Amino acid sequence: MAAPKKAKASTSAKILYQPVGLITSILAGLIASAVFKQVWKRASPNSEGDPPNPTQSEFPLKEILLAAVIQGAIFSGVRAIVQRQGAKAFAKATGEWPGD
């Protein structure tokens, strides 16, 4: 099967997509934060389940780095999924792809 043709976004589509992109970014952040908190509660070596901050001296660097890597992976993945779905919904509603 051949790859679909890539349509170039018009200037109006890019401008109209900006509020959609902002909303999807906020939504992605909220979802990713909730997912990370649940994952960290289960993966956490400490008893409280709260992720450590880099400035908290009571946590070893290994645990801080583990939390940062897990959080980064979750945030990137969720952001990609939510933004892609937002772009698809925008394209379906307007007939124009917002990116490029």
Long-range contacts (C-beta under 8 A, 24 or more apart in sequence): 6-97, 6-100, 7-96, 7-97, 8-100, 9-96, 9-97, 9-98, 9-99, 9-100, 10-96, 12-96, 13-90, 13-94, 13-96, 13-97, 13-98, 14-98, 16-90, 16-94, 16-98, 17-87, 17-90, 17-98, 20-86, 20-89, 20-90, 20-98, 21-83, 21-86, 21-98, 23-86, 24-82, 24-83, 24-85, 24-86, 25-79, 25-82, 25-83, 27-82, 28-75, 28-78, 28-79, 28-81, 28-82, 28-83, 29-75, 29-79, 31-78, 31-82, 32-74, 32-75, 32-77, 32-78, 32-79, 35-74, 35-78, 36-70, 36-71, 36-74, 36-75, 39-70, 39-74, 40-67, 40-70, 40-71, 43-70
